[in-house]
Every structure is written in structure tokens, then in C-alpha cells.
Amino acid sequence: SWTPHPVFRWLISAGNMTATEALRTLNCGIGMTLVCSADAAEDLTALLTGMGETVARLGHVTDDPGVAYVNAWPAAE
């Protein structure tokens, strides 16, 4: 849902990292993260974009058994 700066692809390559490892280790260009209820997401998005912020929904929290990490980066394996 966001486009990482090309330097992160270079870091992954130069550091012999997987995209998943990069997401767990680096911020990959995400400056700030807010966590809110699904019911509040649309209103929060409208508020922030109205203030000139760029909003990218990164994922969701789940209580499904066995789900420890959800990889949202388009280039990740």
C-alpha cells in the first residue's frame, strides 16, 4: 500500500537480506504508524489527509492462530 524508497531495495540487495527480513529490521520509509480500530480507520484517514498527511493502510491486527507476521510489501517474497 506504499512504495518504499529505492534505497531500501538497494539495502536488501547489498545486505543479502530478504524483503521479509528488511520489513522486520528496517522502517522501510514508514515515518509514523498509528493503530486504530477498523471502525475508526476511515475517519482517521480523512482527518489526516485533510491535514496534508499521506496515509497508507499497512495491514490489520488478527487473532487468527498461527499468524505471526503479515508481509505487506509488494516486493516481498
PDB file of N, CA, C and O in Angstrom, chain B, residues numbered from 101:
ATOM      1  N   SER B 101       0.806  -1.201   0.000  1.00  0.00           N
ATOM      2  CA  SER B 101       0.000   0.000   0.000  1.00  0.00           C
ATOM      3  C   SER B 101       0.849   1.265   0.000  1.00  0.00           C
ATOM      4  O   SER B 101       0.315   2.374  -0.015  1.00  0.00           O
ATOM      5  N   TRP B 102       2.153   1.103   0.017  1.00  0.00           N
ATOM      6  CA  TRP B 102       3.064   2.249  -0.086  1.00  0.00           C
ATOM      7  C   TRP B 102       4.245   1.816  -0.932  1.00  0.00           C
ATOM      8  O   TRP B 102       4.510   0.625  -1.091  1.00  0.00           O
ATOM      9  N   THR B 103       4.945   2.792  -1.469  1.00  0.00           N
ATOM     10  CA  THR B 103       6.111   2.499  -2.295  1.00  0.00           C
ATOM     11  C   THR B 103       7.366   2.855  -1.519  1.00  0.00           C
ATOM     12  O   THR B 103       7.629   4.033  -1.282  1.00  0.00           O
ATOM     13  N   PRO B 104       8.146   1.858  -1.120  1.00  0.00           N
ATOM     14  CA  PRO B 104       9.383   2.147  -0.394  1.00  0.00           C
ATOM     15  C   PRO B 104      10.368   2.896  -1.280  1.00  0.00           C
ATOM     16  O   PRO B 104      10.390   2.699  -2.495  1.00  0.00           O
ATOM     17  N   HIS B 105      11.168   3.737  -0.686  1.00  0.00           N
ATOM     18  CA  HIS B 105      12.213   4.448  -1.403  1.00  0.00           C
ATOM     19  C   HIS B 105      13.180   3.415  -1.997  1.00  0.00           C
ATOM     20  O   HIS B 105      13.448   2.398  -1.359  1.00  0.00           O
ATOM     21  N   PRO B 106      13.704   3.653  -3.194  1.00  0.00           N
ATOM     22  CA  PRO B 106      14.616   2.694  -3.831  1.00  0.00           C
ATOM     23  C   PRO B 106      15.839   2.313  -2.993  1.00  0.00           C
ATOM     24  O   PRO B 106      16.414   1.243  -3.195  1.00  0.00           O
ATOM     25  N   VAL B 107      16.240   3.172  -2.059  1.00  0.00           N
ATOM     26  CA  VAL B 107      17.405   2.840  -1.230  1.00  0.00           C
ATOM     27  C   VAL B 107      17.159   1.569  -0.426  1.00  0.00           C
ATOM     28  O   VAL B 107      18.109   0.848  -0.122  1.00  0.00           O
ATOM     29  N   PHE B 108      15.915   1.276  -0.076  1.00  0.00           N
ATOM     30  CA  PHE B 108      15.646   0.067   0.692  1.00  0.00           C
ATOM     31  C   PHE B 108      15.836  -1.188  -0.156  1.00  0.00           C
ATOM     32  O   PHE B 108      16.285  -2.215   0.351  1.00  0.00           O
ATOM     33  N   ARG B 109      15.499  -1.112  -1.433  1.00  0.00           N
ATOM     34  CA  ARG B 109      15.767  -2.259  -2.323  1.00  0.00           C
ATOM     35  C   ARG B 109      17.285  -2.471  -2.445  1.00  0.00           C
ATOM     36  O   ARG B 109      17.764  -3.604  -2.475  1.00  0.00           O
ATOM     37  N   TRP B 110      18.025  -1.360  -2.515  1.00  0.00           N
ATOM     38  CA  TRP B 110      19.484  -1.470  -2.573  1.00  0.00           C
ATOM     39  C   TRP B 110      20.024  -2.091  -1.282  1.00  0.00           C
ATOM     40  O   TRP B 110      20.879  -2.975  -1.332  1.00  0.00           O
ATOM     41  N   LEU B 111      19.528  -1.633  -0.124  1.00  0.00           N
ATOM     42  CA  LEU B 111      19.975  -2.191   1.149  1.00  0.00           C
ATOM     43  C   LEU B 111      19.694  -3.691   1.243  1.00  0.00           C
ATOM     44  O   LEU B 111      20.515  -4.454   1.751  1.00  0.00           O
ATOM     45  N   ILE B 112      18.545  -4.097   0.756  1.00  0.00           N
ATOM     46  CA  ILE B 112      18.193  -5.520   0.760  1.00  0.00           C
ATOM     47  C   ILE B 112      19.183  -6.305  -0.076  1.00  0.00           C
ATOM     48  O   ILE B 112      19.661  -7.362   0.334  1.00  0.00           O
ATOM     49  N   SER B 113      19.487  -5.777  -1.253  1.00  0.00           N
ATOM     50  CA  SER B 113      20.433  -6.447  -2.148  1.00  0.00           C
ATOM     51  C   SER B 113      21.850  -6.438  -1.577  1.00  0.00           C
ATOM     52  O   SER B 113      22.506  -7.478  -1.518  1.00  0.00           O
ATOM     53  N   ALA B 114      22.317  -5.265  -1.157  1.00  0.00           N
ATOM     54  CA  ALA B 114      23.688  -5.143  -0.653  1.00  0.00           C
ATOM     55  C   ALA B 114      23.886  -5.916   0.646  1.00  0.00           C
ATOM     56  O   ALA B 114      24.975  -6.429   0.905  1.00  0.00           O
ATOM     57  N   GLY B 115      22.840  -6.002   1.458  1.00  0.00           N
ATOM     58  CA  GLY B 115      22.943  -6.701   2.728  1.00  0.00           C
ATOM     59  C   GLY B 115      22.562  -8.160   2.648  1.00  0.00           C
ATOM     60  O   GLY B 115      22.537  -8.861   3.660  1.00  0.00           O
ATOM     61  N   ASN B 116      22.258  -8.631   1.420  1.00  0.00           N
ATOM     62  CA  ASN B 116      21.857 -10.023   1.221  1.00  0.00           C
ATOM     63  C   ASN B 116      20.698 -10.380   2.154  1.00  0.00           C
ATOM     64  O   ASN B 116      20.699 -11.428   2.800  1.00  0.00           O
ATOM     65  N   MET B 117      19.704  -9.478   2.206  1.00  0.00           N
ATOM     66  CA  MET B 117      18.536  -9.658   3.058  1.00  0.00           C
ATOM     67  C   MET B 117      17.346 -10.089   2.221  1.00  0.00           C
ATOM     68  O   MET B 117      17.291  -9.828   1.019  1.00  0.00           O
ATOM     69  N   THR B 118      16.408 -10.741   2.853  1.00  0.00           N
ATOM     70  CA  THR B 118      15.121 -10.962   2.204  1.00  0.00           C
ATOM     71  C   THR B 118      14.247  -9.749   2.486  1.00  0.00           C
ATOM     72  O   THR B 118      14.512  -9.000   3.428  1.00  0.00           O
ATOM     73  N   ALA B 119      13.217  -9.549   1.686  1.00  0.00           N
ATOM     74  CA  ALA B 119      12.307  -8.434   1.915  1.00  0.00           C
ATOM     75  C   ALA B 119      11.625  -8.583   3.275  1.00  0.00           C
ATOM     76  O   ALA B 119      11.394  -7.589   3.962  1.00  0.00           O
ATOM     77  N   THR B 120      11.301  -9.818   3.668  1.00  0.00           N
ATOM     78  CA  THR B 120      10.684 -10.050   4.970  1.00  0.00           C
ATOM     79  C   THR B 120      11.618  -9.623   6.093  1.00  0.00           C
ATOM     80  O   THR B 120      11.182  -8.987   7.053  1.00  0.00           O
ATOM     81  N   GLU B 121      12.896  -9.965   5.984  1.00  0.00           N
ATOM     82  CA  GLU B 121      13.878  -9.560   6.992  1.00  0.00           C
ATOM     83  C   GLU B 121      13.987  -8.039   7.054  1.00  0.00           C
ATOM     84  O   GLU B 121      14.093  -7.461   8.136  1.00  0.00           O
ATOM     85  N   ALA B 122      13.962  -7.393   5.886  1.00  0.00           N
ATOM     86  CA  ALA B 122      14.039  -5.932   5.839  1.00  0.00           C
ATOM     87  C   ALA B 122      12.845  -5.301   6.541  1.00  0.00           C
ATOM     88  O   ALA B 122      13.001  -4.331   7.284  1.00  0.00           O
ATOM     89  N   LEU B 123      11.651  -5.846   6.310  1.00  0.00           N
ATOM     90  CA  LEU B 123      10.453  -5.308   6.953  1.00  0.00           C
ATOM     91  C   LEU B 123      10.503  -5.473   8.470  1.00  0.00           C
ATOM     92  O   LEU B 123       9.964  -4.644   9.203  1.00  0.00           O
ATOM     93  N   ARG B 124      11.137  -6.522   8.936  1.00  0.00           N
ATOM     94  CA  ARG B 124      11.234  -6.754  10.374  1.00  0.00           C
ATOM     95  C   ARG B 124      12.343  -5.924  11.010  1.00  0.00           C
ATOM     96  O   ARG B 124      12.308  -5.669  12.214  1.00  0.00           O
ATOM     97  N   THR B 125      13.332  -5.495  10.215  1.00  0.00           N
ATOM     98  CA  THR B 125      14.525  -4.837  10.747  1.00  0.00           C
ATOM     99  C   THR B 125      14.545  -3.334  10.481  1.00  0.00           C
ATOM    100  O   THR B 125      14.931  -2.562  11.358  1.00  0.00           O
ATOM    101  N   LEU B 126      14.144  -2.914   9.305  1.00  0.00           N
ATOM    102  CA  LEU B 126      14.228  -1.514   8.879  1.00  0.00           C
ATOM    103  C   LEU B 126      12.844  -0.867   8.906  1.00  0.00           C
ATOM    104  O   LEU B 126      11.831  -1.568   8.900  1.00  0.00           O
ATOM    105  N   ASN B 127      12.798   0.444   8.933  1.00  0.00           N
ATOM    106  CA  ASN B 127      11.493   1.108   8.878  1.00  0.00           C
ATOM    107  C   ASN B 127      10.941   1.162   7.456  1.00  0.00           C
ATOM    108  O   ASN B 127       9.751   1.414   7.264  1.00  0.00           O
ATOM    109  N   CYS B 128      11.782   0.932   6.473  1.00  0.00           N
ATOM    110  CA  CYS B 128      11.398   0.879   5.052  1.00  0.00           C
ATOM    111  C   CYS B 128      10.614   2.116   4.608  1.00  0.00           C
ATOM    112  O   CYS B 128       9.752   2.037   3.732  1.00  0.00           O
ATOM    113  N   GLY B 129      10.923   3.253   5.222  1.00  0.00           N
ATOM    114  CA  GLY B 129      10.335   4.511   4.790  1.00  0.00           C
ATOM    115  C   GLY B 129       9.043   4.893   5.492  1.00  0.00           C
ATOM    116  O   GLY B 129       8.460   5.931   5.181  1.00  0.00           O
ATOM    117  N   ILE B 130       8.584   4.079   6.428  1.00  0.00           N
ATOM    118  CA  ILE B 130       7.371   4.430   7.163  1.00  0.00           C
ATOM    119  C   ILE B 130       7.778   5.364   8.294  1.00  0.00           C
ATOM    120  O   ILE B 130       8.509   4.975   9.205  1.00  0.00           O
ATOM    121  N   GLY B 131       7.301   6.589   8.224  1.00  0.00           N
ATOM    122  CA  GLY B 131       7.717   7.584   9.202  1.00  0.00           C
ATOM    123  C   GLY B 131       6.967   7.499  10.514  1.00  0.00           C
ATOM    124  O   GLY B 131       7.556   7.716  11.573  1.00  0.00           O
ATOM    125  N   MET B 132       5.684   7.187  10.469  1.00  0.00           N
ATOM    126  CA  MET B 132       4.879   7.118  11.680  1.00  0.00           C
ATOM    127  C   MET B 132       3.792   6.081  11.459  1.00  0.00           C
ATOM    128  O   MET B 132       3.256   5.956  10.357  1.00  0.00           O
ATOM    129  N   THR B 133       3.472   5.347  12.496  1.00  0.00           N
ATOM    130  CA  THR B 133       2.424   4.340  12.406  1.00  0.00           C
ATOM    131  C   THR B 133       1.378   4.611  13.476  1.00  0.00           C
ATOM    132  O   THR B 133       1.708   4.821  14.644  1.00  0.00           O
ATOM    133  N   LEU B 134       0.138   4.603  13.076  1.00  0.00           N
ATOM    134  CA  LEU B 134      -0.977   4.722  14.011  1.00  0.00           C
ATOM    135  C   LEU B 134      -1.773   3.431  13.941  1.00  0.00           C
ATOM    136  O   LEU B 134      -1.992   2.888  12.858  1.00  0.00           O
ATOM    137  N   VAL B 135      -2.199   2.949  15.075  1.00  0.00           N
ATOM    138  CA  VAL B 135      -3.043   1.758  15.136  1.00  0.00           C
ATOM    139  C   VAL B 135      -4.384   2.191  15.699  1.00  0.00           C
ATOM    140  O   VAL B 135      -4.451   2.841  16.742  1.00  0.00           O
ATOM    141  N   CYS B 136      -5.452   1.823  14.999  1.00  0.00           N
ATOM    142  CA  CYS B 136      -6.786   2.199  15.456  1.00  0.00           C
ATOM    143  C   CYS B 136      -7.755   1.070  15.151  1.00  0.00           C
ATOM    144  O   CYS B 136      -7.418   0.123  14.441  1.00  0.00           O
ATOM    145  N   SER B 137      -8.940   1.174  15.684  1.00  0.00           N
ATOM    146  CA  SER B 137      -9.964   0.174  15.390  1.00  0.00           C
ATOM    147  C   SER B 137     -10.380   0.302  13.924  1.00  0.00           C
ATOM    148  O   SER B 137     -10.261   1.369  13.321  1.00  0.00           O
ATOM    149  N   ALA B 138     -10.865  -0.792  13.371  1.00  0.00           N
ATOM    150  CA  ALA B 138     -11.320  -0.776  11.972  1.00  0.00           C
ATOM    151  C   ALA B 138     -12.436   0.248  11.787  1.00  0.00           C
ATOM    152  O   ALA B 138     -12.534   0.876  10.733  1.00  0.00           O
ATOM    153  N   ASP B 139     -13.272   0.419  12.799  1.00  0.00           N
ATOM    154  CA  ASP B 139     -14.372   1.382  12.717  1.00  0.00           C
ATOM    155  C   ASP B 139     -13.894   2.830  12.615  1.00  0.00           C
ATOM    156  O   ASP B 139     -14.592   3.673  12.052  1.00  0.00           O
ATOM    157  N   ALA B 140     -12.712   3.124  13.156  1.00  0.00           N
ATOM    158  CA  ALA B 140     -12.191   4.491  13.168  1.00  0.00           C
ATOM    159  C   ALA B 140     -11.277   4.795  11.986  1.00  0.00           C
ATOM    160  O   ALA B 140     -10.922   5.953  11.769  1.00  0.00           O
ATOM    161  N   ALA B 141     -10.892   3.780  11.222  1.00  0.00           N
ATOM    162  CA  ALA B 141      -9.881   3.955  10.173  1.00  0.00           C
ATOM    163  C   ALA B 141     -10.279   4.983   9.119  1.00  0.00           C
ATOM    164  O   ALA B 141      -9.459   5.815   8.732  1.00  0.00           O
ATOM    165  N   GLU B 142     -11.499   4.940   8.658  1.00  0.00           N
ATOM    166  CA  GLU B 142     -11.923   5.868   7.604  1.00  0.00           C
ATOM    167  C   GLU B 142     -11.917   7.311   8.103  1.00  0.00           C
ATOM    168  O   GLU B 142     -11.441   8.208   7.406  1.00  0.00           O
ATOM    169  N   ASP B 143     -12.443   7.537   9.303  1.00  0.00           N
ATOM    170  CA  ASP B 143     -12.454   8.896   9.861  1.00  0.00           C
ATOM    171  C   ASP B 143     -11.042   9.402  10.129  1.00  0.00           C
ATOM    172  O   ASP B 143     -10.742  10.567   9.869  1.00  0.00           O
ATOM    173  N   LEU B 144     -10.180   8.542  10.642  1.00  0.00           N
ATOM    174  CA  LEU B 144      -8.795   8.932  10.909  1.00  0.00           C
ATOM    175  C   LEU B 144      -8.066   9.260   9.609  1.00  0.00           C
ATOM    176  O   LEU B 144      -7.306  10.226   9.544  1.00  0.00           O
ATOM    177  N   THR B 145      -8.298   8.456   8.579  1.00  0.00           N
ATOM    178  CA  THR B 145      -7.700   8.719   7.269  1.00  0.00           C
ATOM    179  C   THR B 145      -8.156  10.081   6.740  1.00  0.00           C
ATOM    180  O   THR B 145      -7.341  10.859   6.245  1.00  0.00           O
ATOM    181  N   ALA B 146      -9.437  10.367   6.842  1.00  0.00           N
ATOM    182  CA  ALA B 146      -9.963  11.658   6.366  1.00  0.00           C
ATOM    183  C   ALA B 146      -9.357  12.815   7.154  1.00  0.00           C
ATOM    184  O   ALA B 146      -8.995  13.838   6.574  1.00  0.00           O
ATOM    185  N   LEU B 147      -9.246  12.660   8.457  1.00  0.00           N
ATOM    186  CA  LEU B 147      -8.657  13.714   9.290  1.00  0.00           C
ATOM    187  C   LEU B 147      -7.215  13.981   8.894  1.00  0.00           C
ATOM    188  O   LEU B 147      -6.820  15.132   8.706  1.00  0.00           O
ATOM    189  N   LEU B 148      -6.429  12.918   8.766  1.00  0.00           N
ATOM    190  CA  LEU B 148      -5.007  13.090   8.445  1.00  0.00           C
ATOM    191  C   LEU B 148      -4.792  13.636   7.037  1.00  0.00           C
ATOM    192  O   LEU B 148      -3.956  14.518   6.844  1.00  0.00           O
ATOM    193  N   THR B 149      -5.523  13.134   6.060  1.00  0.00           N
ATOM    194  CA  THR B 149      -5.358  13.659   4.700  1.00  0.00           C
ATOM    195  C   THR B 149      -5.825  15.110   4.635  1.00  0.00           C
ATOM    196  O   THR B 149      -5.272  15.904   3.873  1.00  0.00           O
ATOM    197  N   GLY B 150      -6.828  15.459   5.420  1.00  0.00           N
ATOM    198  CA  GLY B 150      -7.279  16.845   5.493  1.00  0.00           C
ATOM    199  C   GLY B 150      -6.222  17.772   6.074  1.00  0.00           C
ATOM    200  O   GLY B 150      -6.241  18.980   5.835  1.00  0.00           O
ATOM    201  N   MET B 151      -5.300  17.195   6.838  1.00  0.00           N
ATOM    202  CA  MET B 151      -4.200  17.967   7.418  1.00  0.00           C
ATOM    203  C   MET B 151      -2.955  17.915   6.533  1.00  0.00           C
ATOM    204  O   MET B 151      -1.889  18.390   6.926  1.00  0.00           O
ATOM    205  N   GLY B 152      -3.094  17.334   5.333  1.00  0.00           N
ATOM    206  CA  GLY B 152      -1.985  17.295   4.385  1.00  0.00           C
ATOM    207  C   GLY B 152      -1.064  16.091   4.526  1.00  0.00           C
ATOM    208  O   GLY B 152      -0.013  16.039   3.888  1.00  0.00           O
ATOM    209  N   GLU B 153      -1.444  15.127   5.350  1.00  0.00           N
ATOM    210  CA  GLU B 153      -0.622  13.934   5.522  1.00  0.00           C
ATOM    211  C   GLU B 153      -0.934  12.901   4.445  1.00  0.00           C
ATOM    212  O   GLU B 153      -2.039  12.862   3.905  1.00  0.00           O
ATOM    213  N   THR B 154       0.046  12.077   4.145  1.00  0.00           N
ATOM    214  CA  THR B 154      -0.149  10.948   3.232  1.00  0.00           C
ATOM    215  C   THR B 154      -0.443   9.720   4.080  1.00  0.00           C
ATOM    216  O   THR B 154       0.294   9.423   5.021  1.00  0.00           O
ATOM    217  N   VAL B 155      -1.502   9.014   3.757  1.00  0.00           N
ATOM    218  CA  VAL B 155      -1.927   7.859   4.545  1.00  0.00           C
ATOM    219  C   VAL B 155      -1.838   6.604   3.692  1.00  0.00           C
ATOM    220  O   VAL B 155      -2.310   6.575   2.556  1.00  0.00           O
ATOM    221  N   ALA B 156      -1.234   5.581   4.247  1.00  0.00           N
ATOM    222  CA  ALA B 156      -1.180   4.259   3.599  1.00  0.00           C
ATOM    223  C   ALA B 156      -1.591   3.222   4.628  1.00  0.00           C
ATOM    224  O   ALA B 156      -0.973   3.121   5.688  1.00  0.00           O
ATOM    225  N   ARG B 157      -2.602   2.470   4.334  1.00  0.00           N
ATOM    226  CA  ARG B 157      -3.012   1.402   5.244  1.00  0.00           C
ATOM    227  C   ARG B 157      -2.041   0.246   5.073  1.00  0.00           C
ATOM    228  O   ARG B 157      -1.864  -0.284   3.976  1.00  0.00           O
ATOM    229  N   LEU B 158      -1.424  -0.127   6.164  1.00  0.00           N
ATOM    230  CA  LEU B 158      -0.361  -1.130   6.100  1.00  0.00           C
ATOM    231  C   LEU B 158      -0.834  -2.543   6.391  1.00  0.00           C
ATOM    232  O   LEU B 158      -0.162  -3.499   6.005  1.00  0.00           O
ATOM    233  N   GLY B 159      -1.922  -2.701   7.031  1.00  0.00           N
ATOM    234  CA  GLY B 159      -2.380  -4.044   7.355  1.00  0.00           C
ATOM    235  C   GLY B 159      -3.406  -4.016   8.457  1.00  0.00           C
ATOM    236  O   GLY B 159      -4.045  -2.995   8.712  1.00  0.00           O
ATOM    237  N   HIS B 160      -3.558  -5.155   9.111  1.00  0.00           N
ATOM    238  CA  HIS B 160      -4.515  -5.255  10.202  1.00  0.00           C
ATOM    239  C   HIS B 160      -4.008  -6.251  11.238  1.00  0.00           C
ATOM    240  O   HIS B 160      -3.175  -7.112  10.956  1.00  0.00           O
ATOM    241  N   VAL B 161      -4.534  -6.103  12.427  1.00  0.00           N
ATOM    242  CA  VAL B 161      -4.183  -6.998  13.522  1.00  0.00           C
ATOM    243  C   VAL B 161      -5.186  -8.143  13.518  1.00  0.00           C
ATOM    244  O   VAL B 161      -6.387  -7.937  13.348  1.00  0.00           O
ATOM    245  N   THR B 162      -4.674  -9.343  13.706  1.00  0.00           N
ATOM    246  CA  THR B 162      -5.545 -10.518  13.710  1.00  0.00           C
ATOM    247  C   THR B 162      -5.239 -11.392  14.914  1.00  0.00           C
ATOM    248  O   THR B 162      -4.123 -11.389  15.432  1.00  0.00           O
ATOM    249  N   ASP B 163      -6.230 -12.129  15.346  1.00  0.00           N
ATOM    250  CA  ASP B 163      -6.004 -13.099  16.413  1.00  0.00           C
ATOM    251  C   ASP B 163      -6.079 -14.522  15.870  1.00  0.00           C
ATOM    252  O   ASP B 163      -6.192 -15.482  16.633  1.00  0.00           O
ATOM    253  N   ASP B 164      -6.015 -14.649  14.545  1.00  0.00           N
ATOM    254  CA  ASP B 164      -6.029 -15.978  13.933  1.00  0.00           C
ATOM    255  C   ASP B 164      -4.824 -16.782  14.403  1.00  0.00           C
ATOM    256  O   ASP B 164      -3.702 -16.277  14.362  1.00  0.00           O
ATOM    257  N   PRO B 165      -5.026 -18.015  14.846  1.00  0.00           N
ATOM    258  CA  PRO B 165      -3.905 -18.847  15.292  1.00  0.00           C
ATOM    259  C   PRO B 165      -2.894 -19.069  14.172  1.00  0.00           C
ATOM    260  O   PRO B 165      -3.268 -19.317  13.027  1.00  0.00           O
ATOM    261  N   GLY B 166      -1.634 -18.980  14.506  1.00  0.00           N
ATOM    262  CA  GLY B 166      -0.579 -19.267  13.536  1.00  0.00           C
ATOM    263  C   GLY B 166      -0.148 -18.086  12.698  1.00  0.00           C
ATOM    264  O   GLY B 166       0.827 -18.195  11.954  1.00  0.00           O
ATOM    265  N   VAL B 167      -0.834 -16.967  12.787  1.00  0.00           N
ATOM    266  CA  VAL B 167      -0.450 -15.790  12.023  1.00  0.00           C
ATOM    267  C   VAL B 167       0.443 -14.933  12.911  1.00  0.00           C
ATOM    268  O   VAL B 167      -0.028 -14.256  13.825  1.00  0.00           O
ATOM    269  N   ALA B 168       1.750 -14.976  12.621  1.00  0.00           N
ATOM    270  CA  ALA B 168       2.696 -14.216  13.438  1.00  0.00           C
ATOM    271  C   ALA B 168       3.154 -12.952  12.726  1.00  0.00           C
ATOM    272  O   ALA B 168       3.580 -11.996  13.374  1.00  0.00           O
ATOM    273  N   TYR B 169       3.070 -12.940  11.399  1.00  0.00           N
ATOM    274  CA  TYR B 169       3.590 -11.816  10.645  1.00  0.00           C
ATOM    275  C   TYR B 169       2.904 -11.787   9.294  1.00  0.00           C
ATOM    276  O   TYR B 169       2.827 -12.806   8.608  1.00  0.00           O
ATOM    277  N   VAL B 170       2.415 -10.643   8.918  1.00  0.00           N
ATOM    278  CA  VAL B 170       1.784 -10.480   7.613  1.00  0.00           C
ATOM    279  C   VAL B 170       2.642  -9.535   6.807  1.00  0.00           C
ATOM    280  O   VAL B 170       2.853  -8.386   7.194  1.00  0.00           O
ATOM    281  N   ASN B 171       3.136 -10.021   5.686  1.00  0.00           N
ATOM    282  CA  ASN B 171       4.037  -9.252   4.858  1.00  0.00           C
ATOM    283  C   ASN B 171       3.244  -8.434   3.849  1.00  0.00           C
ATOM    284  O   ASN B 171       2.571  -8.991   2.981  1.00  0.00           O
ATOM    285  N   ALA B 172       3.323  -7.113   3.964  1.00  0.00           N
ATOM    286  CA  ALA B 172       2.512  -6.241   3.122  1.00  0.00           C
ATOM    287  C   ALA B 172       3.290  -5.568   2.002  1.00  0.00           C
ATOM    288  O   ALA B 172       2.698  -4.870   1.178  1.00  0.00           O
ATOM    289  N   TRP B 173       4.594  -5.760   1.954  1.00  0.00           N
ATOM    290  CA  TRP B 173       5.388  -5.086   0.943  1.00  0.00           C
ATOM    291  C   TRP B 173       5.212  -5.794  -0.398  1.00  0.00           C
ATOM    292  O   TRP B 173       5.395  -7.008  -0.481  1.00  0.00           O
ATOM    293  N   PRO B 174       4.860  -5.054  -1.446  1.00  0.00           N
ATOM    294  CA  PRO B 174       4.627  -5.685  -2.746  1.00  0.00           C
ATOM    295  C   PRO B 174       5.810  -6.502  -3.269  1.00  0.00           C
ATOM    296  O   PRO B 174       5.607  -7.477  -3.993  1.00  0.00           O
ATOM    297  N   ALA B 175       7.034  -6.124  -2.918  1.00  0.00           N
ATOM    298  CA  ALA B 175       8.201  -6.818  -3.464  1.00  0.00           C
ATOM    299  C   ALA B 175       8.640  -7.988  -2.602  1.00  0.00           C
ATOM    300  O   ALA B 175       9.581  -8.699  -2.956  1.00  0.00           O
ATOM    301  N   ALA B 176       7.974  -8.195  -1.479  1.00  0.00           N
ATOM    302  CA  ALA B 176       8.421  -9.242  -0.554  1.00  0.00           C
ATOM    303  C   ALA B 176       8.050 -10.619  -1.073  1.00  0.00           C
ATOM    304  O   ALA B 176       7.093 -10.804  -1.825  1.00  0.00           O
ATOM    305  N   GLU B 177       8.859 -11.577  -0.632  1.00  0.00           N
ATOM    306  CA  GLU B 177       8.589 -12.933  -1.091  1.00  0.00           C
ATOM    307  C   GLU B 177       7.454 -13.571  -0.324  1.00  0.00           C
ATOM    308  O   GLU B 177       7.098 -14.719  -0.589  1.00  0.00           O
TER     309      GLU B 177
END
